[in-house]
């Protein structure tokens, strides 16, 4: 068991990697998977086919919004702490209650198998000072294990509300659904 814990600590997982983003996530102005449509026949001033004023690349506008998004993401990262060795009995509410004594908690996510000891969490504060102060919680006993609090390398991604269950029936269906991966090609589907 300790070998698995050590192995997971050494992994450098990046939740901002392309494969962790849902397909509907909008990467910004005309970015990948963007669902925004633009009329290319209009010039920058709104008049049709004004070639003298129109620039096809619009890179300055794209560059500016990308810079703003990156600055916003970096600010969110500085306000977020990473919590490791979270006990399986600890809920997001209890974790947020513990960290709220250091500042206003904006978001709290517990990740990993709820029955496993290998769980971790991200806690985002409203300001950077609170996040730095919360680092002193390292070694605090929560449940059966003491937590480790470190500065986060990533921000908490917002949940897309379109993917959440909308009715009680959908919630029940989600609770009964099991996702299986890495299934061998020799396995045959049977009812």
Protein Blocks (a to p, Z undefined) as FASTA:
>chain_A
ZZmmmmmmmpccdfkbmklpcfklcgbehiahiabdcdfkbcfkopahilklpcfklmmm
mmmmmmmmmmmmmmmmmmpccdehiafkbcfklmmmmmmmnoccfbdcdedjfkbcbbcd
ddddfbfklmmmmmmmgoiaghjbccdddddfbdcddddfklpcfbfklmmmmmmpccde
hiafkbccdZZ
